[in-house]
């Protein structure tokens, strides 16, 4: 790889004023928790933008038969979390990395590997196990440590022209992704497989690096790259034109979803392509960190029922989420829902739905009237098991990374009225399910930070 390309790659990801501490925090490999066989551990803040999407895709491949659907619902694989052998886990992890790189929409893939990986005869390719991590590292990398320039002087990109070749090389070189610099290797492999030019073309502002040079947080563009294969900067559906400025959003429904507390604060609106993914996995963003919510309840990602569609339409006419619409809007709402909207009929409905002549129609009365008998077998369950993953040890109970289990309950809006959420997790999930409340198995809500 020519020095000019390395320079562009470093600038795209890290910018021009990266602190040494940020690169060191990103310099870990994909490591498994000793207490939860299938949970990845994050050593320091920053690389969750890569680790959490990889965790989500790994669990989706473990728990569901990928690309197999029945009646529009994903099919469970009937595999339990901690039954796998290490070898089986490694095989699924290779499939996960393979899937993520295929998502970059490329016909040629470039794997970021140490120079010594291509030659078993190289004196710098001797490996050994460190006492601290049990990680296999090359002597040259261990000597260089996490220093920015030294790392880039020891990498190469191996070209894979066929899918079979890509999977074979991932399997053969898996140690380089599970040891020091492994997260960065996957990030570089993804960007170089897609091409620097393609990534830059998808950014709203290519001058802003993918990783914040001061705090080390991954940008939304970086998160989106690992969710949908495109480094778009926004979370709404499709593209948006604002005064002649084209802003790019999520192109289609994603396998893994995304929710953010920034929407709760009204800084953004997450579109249905991310809120309603193909599998019941949602990356959850706080202001500084990413975690993961997932479930084995397939109905959470069921196709929209007529009732779901009707609620979306009602929401558009109630953008402030007041729980009611003005009487004058009823004809338009009925028309959008393909319901009878003749003037005489509308007048009768207004009188039925607003007998006190308050000038408004409350959501609950509207849906009781028009959808009271709706009984969709794939509709949202009243309660279901839910799991939360936070890879940061310092954010986990007793500094042990484990999946946290809870029971989620879908509460009627009237029961929910006047009640406030006691956790950020619930606040975020209520953006997708307004009446959702969770009882955690160990009695306390997990941290989003």
C-alpha positions as a Python dict, from the first residue, in 0.01 Angstrom:
ca = {
    (1, 'X'): (0, 0, 0),
    (2, 'X'): (146, 336, -99),
    (3, 'X'): (221, 594, 175),
    (4, 'X'): (-33, 838, 26),
    (5, 'X'): (-317, 592, 80),
    (6, 'X'): (-209, 530, 439),
    (7, 'X'): (-205, 907, 492),
    (8, 'X'): (-561, 939, 355),
    (9, 'X'): (-680, 647, 567),
    (10, 'X'): (-537, 798, 885),
    (11, 'X'): (-684, 1138, 806),
    (12, 'X'): (-1030, 995, 730),
    (13, 'X'): (-1048, 803, 1056),
    (14, 'X'): (-838, 996, 1306),
    (15, 'X'): (-812, 1348, 1165),
    (16, 'X'): (-497, 1558, 1191),
    (17, 'X'): (-471, 1616, 1567),
    (18, 'X'): (-518, 1275, 1728),
    (19, 'X'): (-405, 1236, 2088),
    (20, 'X'): (-192, 932, 2165),
    (21, 'X'): (-435, 827, 2437),
    (22, 'X'): (-726, 791, 2193),
    (23, 'X'): (-537, 554, 1966),
    (24, 'X'): (-424, 349, 2266),
    (25, 'X'): (-783, 313, 2386),
    (26, 'X'): (-880, 184, 2041),
    (27, 'X'): (-587, -58, 2022),
    (28, 'X'): (-755, -360, 2178),
    (29, 'X'): (-861, -683, 2015),
    (30, 'X'): (-1201, -854, 2018),
    (31, 'X'): (-1187, -1026, 2357),
    (32, 'X'): (-1448, -1247, 2524),
    (33, 'X'): (-1573, -1209, 2879),
    (34, 'X'): (-1467, -1484, 3117),
    (35, 'X'): (-1807, -1467, 3283),
    (36, 'X'): (-2022, -1460, 2965),
    (37, 'X'): (-1885, -1681, 2690),
    (38, 'X'): (-2045, -1489, 2403),
    (39, 'X'): (-2002, -1131, 2531),
    (40, 'X'): (-1723, -906, 2401),
    (41, 'X'): (-1529, -693, 2648),
    (42, 'X'): (-1443, -327, 2590),
    (43, 'X'): (-1135, -211, 2781),
    (44, 'X'): (-1178, 168, 2750),
    (45, 'X'): (-1428, 419, 2613),
    (46, 'X'): (-1426, 477, 2237),
    (47, 'X'): (-1427, 158, 2029),
    (48, 'X'): (-1790, 69, 2115),
    (49, 'X'): (-1874, 208, 1769),
    (50, 'X'): (-1716, -111, 1630),
    (51, 'X'): (-1743, -358, 1917),
    (52, 'X'): (-2118, -322, 1978),
    (53, 'X'): (-2226, -368, 1612),
    (54, 'X'): (-1995, -671, 1591),
    (55, 'X'): (-2152, -805, 1913),
    (56, 'X'): (-2498, -756, 1765),
    (57, 'X'): (-2418, -933, 1439),
    (58, 'X'): (-2248, -1216, 1629),
    (59, 'X'): (-2550, -1276, 1854),
    (60, 'X'): (-2790, -1250, 1562),
    (61, 'X'): (-2592, -1523, 1381),
    (62, 'X'): (-2578, -1731, 1700),
    (63, 'X'): (-2944, -1703, 1799),
    (64, 'X'): (-3124, -1689, 1464),
    (65, 'X'): (-3110, -1880, 1138),
    (66, 'X'): (-2973, -1599, 923),
    (67, 'X'): (-3187, -1509, 619),
    (68, 'X'): (-3457, -1763, 714),
    (69, 'X'): (-3802, -1615, 771),
    (70, 'X'): (-4148, -1763, 834),
    (71, 'X'): (-4453, -1539, 790),
    (72, 'X'): (-4218, -1244, 780),
    (73, 'X'): (-4058, -1333, 1115),
    (74, 'X'): (-3696, -1444, 1171),
    (75, 'X'): (-3646, -1807, 1275),
    (76, 'X'): (-3471, -1892, 1601),
    (77, 'X'): (-3172, -2126, 1593),
    (78, 'X'): (-3243, -2285, 1935),
    (79, 'X'): (-2881, -2230, 2046),
    (80, 'X'): (-2818, -2125, 2407),
    (81, 'X'): (-2561, -1862, 2499),
    (82, 'X'): (-2296, -2057, 2685),
    (83, 'X'): (-2322, -2404, 2530),
    (84, 'X'): (-2073, -2335, 2250),
    (85, 'X'): (-1720, -2467, 2251),
    (86, 'X'): (-1444, -2213, 2189),
    (87, 'X'): (-1398, -2356, 1840),
    (88, 'X'): (-1768, -2319, 1757),
    (89, 'X'): (-1761, -1964, 1888),
    (90, 'X'): (-1459, -1884, 1671),
    (91, 'X'): (-1636, -2022, 1366),
    (92, 'X'): (-1939, -1800, 1427),
    (93, 'X'): (-1712, -1503, 1489),
    (94, 'X'): (-1536, -1559, 1155),
    (95, 'X'): (-1878, -1572, 987),
    (96, 'X'): (-1964, -1244, 1161),
    (97, 'X'): (-1653, -1063, 1040),
    (98, 'X'): (-1709, -1210, 694),
    (99, 'X'): (-2069, -1082, 684),
    (100, 'X'): (-1967, -732, 795),
    (101, 'X'): (-1700, -707, 525),
    (102, 'X'): (-1941, -836, 260),
    (103, 'X'): (-2178, -557, 365),
    (104, 'X'): (-1925, -303, 234),
    (105, 'X'): (-2065, -372, -116),
    (106, 'X'): (-1732, -466, -264),
    (107, 'X'): (-1615, -731, -508),
    (108, 'X'): (-1260, -714, -374),
    (109, 'X'): (-1176, -713, -4),
    (110, 'X'): (-863, -593, 172),
    (111, 'X'): (-762, -742, 506),
    (112, 'X'): (-544, -534, 737),
    (113, 'X'): (-277, -769, 873),
    (114, 'X'): (71, -733, 1020),
    (115, 'X'): (355, -764, 773),
    (116, 'X'): (468, -1085, 941),
    (117, 'X'): (133, -1255, 870),
    (118, 'X'): (219, -1323, 505),
    (119, 'X'): (536, -1513, 583),
    (120, 'X'): (572, -1777, 848),
    (121, 'X'): (949, -1754, 795),
    (122, 'X'): (967, -1390, 904),
    (123, 'X'): (1169, -1339, 1223),
    (124, 'X'): (912, -1081, 1334),
    (125, 'X'): (632, -1335, 1309),
    (126, 'X'): (727, -1532, 1619),
    (127, 'X'): (427, -1539, 1857),
    (128, 'X'): (391, -1584, 2227),
    (129, 'X'): (130, -1545, 2503),
    (130, 'X'): (130, -1253, 2747),
    (131, 'X'): (42, -1315, 3111),
    (132, 'X'): (-189, -1012, 3129),
    (133, 'X'): (-430, -1099, 2849),
    (134, 'X'): (-340, -1441, 2722),
    (135, 'X'): (-326, -1274, 2381),
    (136, 'X'): (-103, -1396, 2101),
    (137, 'X'): (107, -1108, 1974),
    (138, 'X'): (393, -1081, 1731),
    (139, 'X'): (722, -973, 1887),
    (140, 'X'): (737, -670, 1659),
    (141, 'X'): (391, -547, 1759),
    (142, 'X'): (460, -607, 2125),
    (143, 'X'): (777, -396, 2099),
    (144, 'X'): (598, -116, 1919),
    (145, 'X'): (307, -115, 2163),
    (146, 'X'): (16, 111, 2064),
    (147, 'X'): (221, 394, 1916),
    (148, 'X'): (39, 540, 1619),
    (149, 'X'): (313, 567, 1359),
    (150, 'X'): (482, 243, 1455),
    (151, 'X'): (157, 52, 1409),
    (152, 'X'): (106, 190, 1059),
    (153, 'X'): (463, 101, 967),
    (154, 'X'): (393, -267, 1042),
    (155, 'X'): (64, -325, 854),
    (156, 'X'): (-17, -452, 508),
    (157, 'X'): (-343, -515, 319),
    (158, 'X'): (-400, -857, 169),
    (159, 'X'): (-633, -863, -130),
    (160, 'X'): (-914, -1119, -151),
    (161, 'X'): (-1084, -1146, -490),
    (162, 'X'): (-1332, -1421, -402),
    (163, 'X'): (-1569, -1464, -110),
    (164, 'X'): (-1428, -1807, -33),
    (165, 'X'): (-1080, -1657, -19),
    (166, 'X'): (-1197, -1383, 218),
    (167, 'X'): (-1352, -1632, 460),
    (168, 'X'): (-1047, -1858, 444),
    (169, 'X'): (-806, -1573, 522),
    (170, 'X'): (-1026, -1447, 806),
    (171, 'X'): (-1023, -1794, 959),
    (172, 'X'): (-649, -1837, 910),
    (173, 'X'): (-568, -1494, 1056),
    (174, 'X'): (-833, -1475, 1328),
    (175, 'X'): (-567, -1426, 1598),
    (176, 'X'): (-484, -1085, 1454),
    (177, 'X'): (-841, -969, 1521),
    (178, 'X'): (-869, -1115, 1870),
    (179, 'X'): (-540, -969, 1994),
    (180, 'X'): (-392, -619, 2019),
    (181, 'X'): (-509, -380, 1743),
    (182, 'X'): (-779, -626, 1631),
    (183, 'X'): (-1060, -369, 1644),
    (184, 'X'): (-856, -125, 1435),
    (185, 'X'): (-769, -402, 1188),
    (186, 'X'): (-1138, -469, 1126),
    (187, 'X'): (-1209, -96, 1090),
    (188, 'X'): (-927, -56, 838),
    (189, 'X'): (-1032, -371, 651),
    (190, 'X'): (-1389, -243, 619),
    (191, 'X'): (-1289, 103, 493),
    (192, 'X'): (-1026, -21, 251),
    (193, 'X'): (-1260, -290, 118),
    (194, 'X'): (-1523, -25, 55),
    (195, 'X'): (-1256, 228, -56),
    (196, 'X'): (-1167, 562, 99),
    (197, 'X'): (-1331, 746, -192),
    (198, 'X'): (-1663, 566, -144),
    (199, 'X'): (-1668, 635, 228),
    (200, 'X'): (-1588, 1004, 175),
    (201, 'X'): (-1866, 1034, -85),
    (202, 'X'): (-2124, 918, 171),
    (203, 'X'): (-2025, 1163, 446),
    (204, 'X'): (-2209, 1493, 489),
    (205, 'X'): (-1875, 1651, 581),
    (206, 'X'): (-1560, 1455, 489),
    (207, 'X'): (-1351, 1704, 688),
    (208, 'X'): (-1486, 1560, 1016),
    (209, 'X'): (-1295, 1240, 1110),
    (210, 'X'): (-1480, 916, 1184),
    (211, 'X'): (-1329, 909, 1534),
    (212, 'X'): (-1332, 1217, 1756),
    (213, 'X'): (-967, 1312, 1803),
    (214, 'X'): (-1018, 1442, 2159),
    (215, 'X'): (-1265, 1205, 2324),
    (216, 'X'): (-1228, 903, 2095),
    (217, 'X'): (-1600, 856, 2027),
    (218, 'X'): (-1701, 698, 1698),
    (219, 'X'): (-1916, 922, 1478),
    (220, 'X'): (-2267, 834, 1364),
    (221, 'X'): (-2121, 779, 1018),
    (222, 'X'): (-1890, 513, 1158),
    (223, 'X'): (-2175, 345, 1345),
    (224, 'X'): (-2390, 348, 1030),
    (225, 'X'): (-2105, 200, 825),
    (226, 'X'): (-2112, -106, 1051),
    (227, 'X'): (-2492, -120, 1061),
    (228, 'X'): (-2580, -86, 694),
    (229, 'X'): (-2252, -71, 501),
    (230, 'X'): (-2285, 301, 425),
    (231, 'X'): (-2108, 582, 612),
    (232, 'X'): (-2406, 818, 598),
    (233, 'X'): (-2421, 1077, 873),
    (234, 'X'): (-2790, 1063, 962),
    (235, 'X'): (-3043, 819, 1112),
    (236, 'X'): (-3359, 912, 922),
    (237, 'X'): (-3494, 708, 630),
    (238, 'X'): (-3344, 780, 288),
    (239, 'X'): (-3213, 1115, 172),
    (240, 'X'): (-3340, 1458, 268),
    (241, 'X'): (-3312, 1786, 78),
    (242, 'X'): (-3290, 2094, 299),
    (243, 'X'): (-3270, 2417, 100),
    (244, 'X'): (-3077, 2248, -178),
    (245, 'X'): (-2844, 2067, 66),
    (246, 'X'): (-2872, 1690, 28),
    (247, 'X'): (-2840, 1499, 354),
    (248, 'X'): (-2800, 1123, 332),
    (249, 'X'): (-2981, 884, 563),
    (250, 'X'): (-3028, 509, 602),
    (251, 'X'): (-3101, 354, 260),
    (252, 'X'): (-3317, 55, 362),
    (253, 'X'): (-3430, -162, 653),
    (254, 'X'): (-3129, -283, 852),
    (255, 'X'): (-3068, -625, 1009),
    (256, 'X'): (-2974, -453, 1337),
    (257, 'X'): (-3164, -155, 1478),
    (258, 'X'): (-3060, 167, 1647),
    (259, 'X'): (-3214, 389, 1916),
    (260, 'X'): (-3066, 700, 2075),
    (261, 'X'): (-3133, 921, 2375),
    (262, 'X'): (-3065, 1218, 2147),
    (263, 'X'): (-3409, 1156, 1998),
    (264, 'X'): (-3558, 1180, 2346),
    (265, 'X'): (-3391, 1521, 2368),
    (266, 'X'): (-3534, 1605, 2022),
    (267, 'X'): (-3193, 1646, 1857),
    (268, 'X'): (-3278, 1392, 1587),
    (269, 'X'): (-3544, 1151, 1466),
    (270, 'X'): (-3459, 786, 1406),
    (271, 'X'): (-3639, 644, 1105),
    (272, 'X'): (-3817, 311, 1083),
    (273, 'X'): (-3532, 155, 885),
    (274, 'X'): (-3341, 154, 1216),
    (275, 'X'): (-3628, 145, 1465),
    (276, 'X'): (-3784, -157, 1295),
    (277, 'X'): (-3494, -383, 1193),
    (278, 'X'): (-3524, -734, 1052),
    (279, 'X'): (-3404, -894, 1379),
    (280, 'X'): (-3483, -801, 1743),
    (281, 'X'): (-3152, -627, 1816),
    (282, 'X'): (-3118, -256, 1887),
    (283, 'X'): (-2796, -66, 1950),
    (284, 'X'): (-2874, 195, 2214),
    (285, 'X'): (-2681, 522, 2218),
    (286, 'X'): (-2635, 751, 2517),
    (287, 'X'): (-2444, 1076, 2478),
    (288, 'X'): (-2109, 897, 2521),
    (289, 'X'): (-2148, 521, 2476),
    (290, 'X'): (-2320, 239, 2286),
    (291, 'X'): (-2482, -67, 2440),
    (292, 'X'): (-2714, -335, 2301),
    (293, 'X'): (-3070, -447, 2371),
    (294, 'X'): (-3186, -777, 2225),
    (295, 'X'): (-3460, -1034, 2262),
    (296, 'X'): (-3565, -1376, 2136),
    (297, 'X'): (-3923, -1250, 2092),
    (298, 'X'): (-3965, -1256, 1715),
    (299, 'X'): (-4289, -1057, 1718),
    (300, 'X'): (-4094, -744, 1810),
    (301, 'X'): (-3987, -723, 1444),
    (302, 'X'): (-4311, -845, 1288),
    (303, 'X'): (-4426, -665, 971),
    (304, 'X'): (-4654, -372, 1035),
    (305, 'X'): (-5014, -471, 1100),
    (306, 'X'): (-5299, -244, 983),
    (307, 'X'): (-5310, -118, 1342),
    (308, 'X'): (-4938, -33, 1334),
    (309, 'X'): (-4984, 156, 1007),
    (310, 'X'): (-5280, 343, 1154),
    (311, 'X'): (-5077, 449, 1458),
    (312, 'X'): (-4803, 585, 1231),
    (313, 'X'): (-5059, 786, 1037),
    (314, 'X'): (-5212, 923, 1358),
    (315, 'X'): (-4859, 1017, 1475),
    (316, 'X'): (-4804, 1226, 1162),
    (317, 'X'): (-5114, 1431, 1245),
    (318, 'X'): (-5005, 1457, 1610),
    (319, 'X'): (-4636, 1555, 1569),
    (320, 'X'): (-4612, 1692, 1923),
    (321, 'X'): (-4728, 1357, 2066),
    (322, 'X'): (-5016, 1521, 2254),
    (323, 'X'): (-5232, 1209, 2235),
    (324, 'X'): (-5507, 1382, 2037),
    (325, 'X'): (-5582, 1557, 1708),
    (326, 'X'): (-5808, 1848, 1622),
    (327, 'X'): (-6155, 1757, 1497),
    (328, 'X'): (-6087, 1927, 1165),
    (329, 'X'): (-5813, 1674, 1088),
    (330, 'X'): (-6041, 1370, 1110),
    (331, 'X'): (-6132, 1359, 736),
    (332, 'X'): (-5765, 1360, 638),
    (333, 'X'): (-5677, 1094, 895),
    (334, 'X'): (-5957, 866, 778),
    (335, 'X'): (-5858, 921, 415),
    (336, 'X'): (-5493, 829, 487),
    (337, 'X'): (-5612, 510, 658),
    (338, 'X'): (-5839, 422, 364),
    (339, 'X'): (-6145, 445, 589),
    (340, 'X'): (-6480, 600, 502),
    (341, 'X'): (-6446, 979, 502),
    (342, 'X'): (-6772, 1109, 354),
    (343, 'X'): (-6872, 1442, 515),
    (344, 'X'): (-7194, 1311, 675),
    (345, 'X'): (-7012, 1009, 819),
    (346, 'X'): (-6728, 1227, 948),
    (347, 'X'): (-6975, 1454, 1124),
    (348, 'X'): (-7134, 1156, 1300),
    (349, 'X'): (-6791, 1031, 1406),
    (350, 'X'): (-6693, 1372, 1542),
    (351, 'X'): (-7004, 1375, 1758),
    (352, 'X'): (-6933, 1022, 1882),
    (353, 'X'): (-6565, 1081, 1950),
    (354, 'X'): (-6601, 1432, 2096),
    (355, 'X'): (-6938, 1429, 2279),
    (356, 'X'): (-6830, 1717, 2507),
    (357, 'X'): (-6747, 1934, 2204),
    (358, 'X'): (-6390, 2002, 2318),
    (359, 'X'): (-6267, 2028, 1962),
    (360, 'X'): (-6029, 1734, 1990),
    (361, 'X'): (-6031, 1359, 1930),
    (362, 'X'): (-5829, 1156, 2179),
    (363, 'X'): (-5610, 879, 2039),
    (364, 'X'): (-5752, 603, 2261),
    (365, 'X'): (-6113, 681, 2165),
    (366, 'X'): (-6022, 691, 1797),
    (367, 'X'): (-5857, 349, 1804),
    (368, 'X'): (-6127, 194, 2020),
    (369, 'X'): (-6381, 308, 1761),
    (370, 'X'): (-6203, 204, 1445),
    (371, 'X'): (-5964, -71, 1555),
    (372, 'X'): (-6117, -206, 1875),
    (373, 'X'): (-6151, -560, 1737),
    (374, 'X'): (-5804, -574, 1580),
    (375, 'X'): (-5645, -907, 1673),
    (376, 'X'): (-5319, -953, 1485),
    (377, 'X'): (-5143, -1275, 1594),
    (378, 'X'): (-4806, -1112, 1528),
    (379, 'X'): (-4886, -799, 1728),
    (380, 'X'): (-4667, -671, 2010),
    (381, 'X'): (-4669, -918, 2305),
    (382, 'X'): (-4780, -785, 2642),
    (383, 'X'): (-4461, -913, 2810),
    (384, 'X'): (-4136, -1067, 2692),
    (385, 'X'): (-3777, -1135, 2798),
    (386, 'X'): (-3521, -873, 2710),
    (387, 'X'): (-3141, -866, 2746),
    (388, 'X'): (-2896, -579, 2781),
    (389, 'X'): (-2526, -585, 2695),
    (390, 'X'): (-2267, -328, 2804),
    (391, 'X'): (-1911, -427, 2715),
    (392, 'X'): (-1738, -180, 2949),
    (393, 'X'): (-1625, -358, 3265),
    (394, 'X'): (-1638, -38, 3472),
    (395, 'X'): (-2005, 6, 3375),
    (396, 'X'): (-2100, -350, 3469),
    (397, 'X'): (-2203, -486, 3807),
    (398, 'X'): (-1896, -602, 4000),
    (399, 'X'): (-1691, -509, 3689),
    (400, 'X'): (-1808, -831, 3522),
    (401, 'X'): (-1939, -815, 3165),
    (402, 'X'): (-2256, -1026, 3148),
    (403, 'X'): (-2589, -1010, 2967),
    (404, 'X'): (-2848, -848, 3195),
    (405, 'X'): (-3193, -1006, 3176),
    (406, 'X'): (-3527, -837, 3233),
    (407, 'X'): (-3897, -876, 3169),
    (408, 'X'): (-4044, -601, 2951),
    (409, 'X'): (-4411, -520, 2985),
    (410, 'X'): (-4619, -324, 2737),
    (411, 'X'): (-4836, -96, 2953),
    (412, 'X'): (-5158, 65, 2832),
    (413, 'X'): (-5118, 438, 2780),
    (414, 'X'): (-5379, 518, 3048),
    (415, 'X'): (-5188, 312, 3305),
    (416, 'X'): (-4871, 480, 3188),
    (417, 'X'): (-5016, 832, 3216),
    (418, 'X'): (-4832, 1045, 3471),
    (419, 'X'): (-4562, 784, 3524),
    (420, 'X'): (-4200, 871, 3452),
    (421, 'X'): (-3924, 633, 3356),
    (422, 'X'): (-3671, 553, 3627),
    (423, 'X'): (-3394, 449, 3388),
    (424, 'X'): (-3227, 571, 3071),
    (425, 'X'): (-3277, 227, 2918),
    (426, 'X'): (-3654, 257, 2946),
    (427, 'X'): (-3649, 617, 2829),
    (428, 'X'): (-3469, 510, 2514),
    (429, 'X'): (-3682, 202, 2445),
    (430, 'X'): (-3999, 402, 2492),
    (431, 'X'): (-3905, 586, 2174),
    (432, 'X'): (-3988, 259, 1999),
    (433, 'X'): (-4255, 124, 2239),
    (434, 'X'): (-4419, 416, 2425),
    (435, 'X'): (-4575, 194, 2694),
    (436, 'X'): (-4272, -23, 2769),
    (437, 'X'): (-4158, -83, 3127),
    (438, 'X'): (-3889, -326, 3237),
    (439, 'X'): (-3834, -525, 3555),
    (440, 'X'): (-3469, -632, 3572),
    (441, 'X'): (-3387, -976, 3711),
    (442, 'X'): (-3130, -845, 3959),
    (443, 'X'): (-3342, -551, 4066),
    (444, 'X'): (-3151, -258, 3914),
    (445, 'X'): (-3148, -101, 3570),
    (446, 'X'): (-2825, -143, 3367),
    (447, 'X'): (-2613, 153, 3266),
    (448, 'X'): (-2613, 302, 2916),
    (449, 'X'): (-2280, 471, 2987),
}
